[in-house]
Every structure is written in structure tokens, then in C-alpha cells.
Amino acid sequence: MVVDCASAAPPLDTPMQDKLTLMIPGPTPVPETVLLAMSRHPIGHRSADFQKIVKRTTEQLKWLHQTSGDVLVLAGSGTAAMEAGIINVLSKGDLVLCGDNGKFGERWVKLAKAYGLEVQVIKAEWGQPLDPEAFRAALEADTAKAIRAVILTHSETSTGVINDLEAIAGHVKNHGTALTIADCVTSLGACNVPMEAWGLDVVGSGSQKGYMMPPGLGFVAMSEKAWAAYGRSDLPKFYFDLGKYRKSAKADSNPFTPAVNLYYALEAALEMMQKEGLEAIFARHARHRDAAQAGMVAMGLPLYAAEGHGSPAITAVAPVGIDAEELRKAVKQRFDILLAGGQDHLKGKVFRIGHLGFVCDRDVLTAVAAIEATLQGLGLHQGQAGAGVAACAAALAV
Ligand SMILES: *Cc1c(COP(=O)(O)O)cnc(C)c1O
């Protein structure tokens, strides 16, 4: 039986301007410090003042990626960053191995095909993690060294699953010649992504996720091995030719007009992140994942991601006997908290709680409480009243 939640939900009792709380995996909430930094007048992008910002943010980005290599900034979303990363290190007809266990894994398969790459796909069911052993086997079988790159998503936002990027990148390293191209859009700034230590070659990310910024910037980090491949790459590119960005970055500049105000935001956001520290940021995200999961389980809402493989950025929930989309709408209507829905075949079956970026314990506790209160109001709560909040609070107390 699927219950119609929206018609039963009471309307928002106090509709208030500016109260919307974003609990989606992008765009994520933006701190006032960052918003204020952005509100300054734009300055000339060839000025010494702007060069200072480029220099500073470049250093900050290297810190975030845990690399001494290049991290380049593009005007575009995360997909632009991934597209740039892929087309700068590969050539027409190259064989790539793509991991696909969700919407984003699927996207990189489509992108690779659009550029005429030959794609071999390693799949896992949605909700399950990619199996590193499958990558090891495929890479070991490739004695002719035809595989030029392995492309995969670290945190699969559509299902709330975190893939074992470290293990898979390790198998790629053993292969010797293939590159690891990783979508770290919802893992960077949420959990450990030590680019150099794991031997990642291309890392793509976007500003509206873990960066605590509005949408608009894409980031591509490149290893030395990736640059060597760039030298051989023949896929067409112009605006996304990363060689141009690398050359300009050496002079603390950009090849084209950068998103000047988003650079202000970037500097402010990364400064906040540096103050908090990587370890503290990762611990906060892990705690929020645990708390969101505990809250859901305690009120009888099953988690969608396989146990032990939940992303620190997002918790996907698959209620039984309740239309997830209607529940999500009821929470929005009643509490002005925006949760994410399910994508593709998961629409109506799954809702997702984003806890990525500028999210504190209070936000997670409030989201869990709002979901619980909505269920209780609808008579759909399956546990003891308040059990979700109690479990969430207990998990936050560690
Ligand atoms: C958001 C996201 C992207 C990028 O999407 P854009 O809309 O282009 O910013 C890529 N991968 C994952 C896993 C994401 O969550």
C-alpha cells in the first residue's frame, strides 16, 4: 500500500521568507561569510589584486586535494570538470574502463562514448558498491595494455554509495599505464581524497558540493602522468584545453575571463575549510552520515545503500509502503526543508538527505526530526514516537 502523504500533510504553519534549508547534495548551503565575499564589486581579471587571489586559491586547492600538482579552475559545473579531465588525457578510439553503479557512473559512460572512446563497463547494482576485484581482474587481463584509463565515481550521489576508490586506484597503478580519472564531486571536502597518496591522475569536482559555494566553478586536478597523457591526446578541445589553464596558472592567471566573484567565494570558503582542518571536516561528515542513518533506521525507514558503504555526503532512504516523493514534498511543505528525490527508476522509491559541505549537527538533527514529525503527523511512523530523533542525537553525541 502506498500512502498519499501530500494531501494529508498540514500546510507550512508559518510561511517565512528566507527559511529554506537545503538538505540536497548540491547546491549545498553557503555560509554568510562566503556570500558576503561574493557581493563585492568584480575587479579586473588581469589586475595584480586578482592575481593574488588566483595564487592564494591555487595553494588552497592543492591543500584540499592533498597534491603538489596542478588544480585548475573552470567556469562550469562538475560535469564540465569531468569532461575537461577526460578529453585532455585521451585520444579517439582509446579503450577506457568505466565503473557504473548509478546515475553519475552512467553519465561518464555516455560522455566517453560521445567522444568516440571505446568503453568497457564494470557495473554494480544501484545501491551496491563497485567491486574492486572486478577492476583488478579486468586490468590484469589487459596484458596488451590497451586500457588507457579507468573512470569512476567516488561518491555515487544518486544512490548514496561510496566506492572504494583507493583500492581501485591501487589496481590501476599496478596495471602501469592506465590513468585513474575520478569523479570526486561529492567526496572531496567530505572524506579523505589524498590525490597523491592514492595515485589519482585526474580528479574532478564542482563548487556547489563540498566547497560550501554556489554553483559555477569546476575543478580539475591533474597528476604528472596525466600531463604526459595530455601531450598525446588528440580529442578536440578549445575552451577546455587544460594546457592553456596550466600555462596561465603559472602566471597566477586564467586563459579566459574567470568567474571573478566566484573566486572571491572560493577564497573565503577554502579559508573556512582550512580553519576547520581536513581531519575535522571528514570527522564531521562521517558523524552526520552515522546520525542520519541511525535516525532513519530507528523509525523503520530502510537505507538504500548497502550496509557499510554509505556516503559521508548523502544518505539515500527507501521507505516501504510510503511514496518517497510524497514524503519528501510533505517535509518541504511542512518544514521548508528541501530533501532530494530519487533519480530515474528510483523516483518515488527513494528520498535523499544531503549532509555535504556547510552542514552542522543541528541541521542533521532538524532534518531527522522533520522527517519523523511528518511521519508521525501522517500516522506512518513505524517505531516508537521520537525514536528517530533519539537515535540521531545519540549518534551525534560521539
Ligand atoms: C553533482 C555531481 C556531479 C556534477 O554535476 P553538475 O550538475 O554538472 O555539477 C558529478 N558527479 C557527482 C557524483 C555529483 O554528485
PDBQT file of the ligand as one rigid body, heavy atoms in Angstrom, charges set to zero:
ROOT
HETATM    1  C1  LIG A 401      26.673  16.863  -8.739  1.00  0.00    +0.000 C 
HETATM    2  C2  LIG A 401      27.533  15.775  -9.249  1.00  0.00    +0.000 A 
HETATM    3  C3  LIG A 401      28.248  15.907 -10.453  1.00  0.00    +0.000 A 
HETATM    4  C4  LIG A 401      28.254  17.142 -11.283  1.00  0.00    +0.000 C 
HETATM    5  O1  LIG A 401      27.030  17.568 -11.688  1.00  0.00    +0.000 OA
HETATM    6  P1  LIG A 401      26.871  19.056 -12.206  1.00  0.00    +0.000 P 
HETATM    7  O2  LIG A 401      25.408  19.246 -12.205  1.00  0.00    +0.000 OA
HETATM    8  O3  LIG A 401      27.482  19.112 -13.545  1.00  0.00    +0.000 OA
HETATM    9  O4  LIG A 401      27.611  19.931 -11.238  1.00  0.00    +0.000 OA
HETATM   10  C5  LIG A 401      29.060  14.874 -10.840  1.00  0.00    +0.000 A 
HETATM   11  N1  LIG A 401      29.169  13.763 -10.113  1.00  0.00    +0.000 NA
HETATM   12  C6  LIG A 401      28.525  13.604  -8.960  1.00  0.00    +0.000 A 
HETATM   13  C7  LIG A 401      28.743  12.342  -8.206  1.00  0.00    +0.000 C 
HETATM   14  C8  LIG A 401      27.693  14.603  -8.482  1.00  0.00    +0.000 A 
HETATM   15  O5  LIG A 401      27.056  14.448  -7.319  1.00  0.00    +0.000 OA
ENDROOT
TORSDOF 0
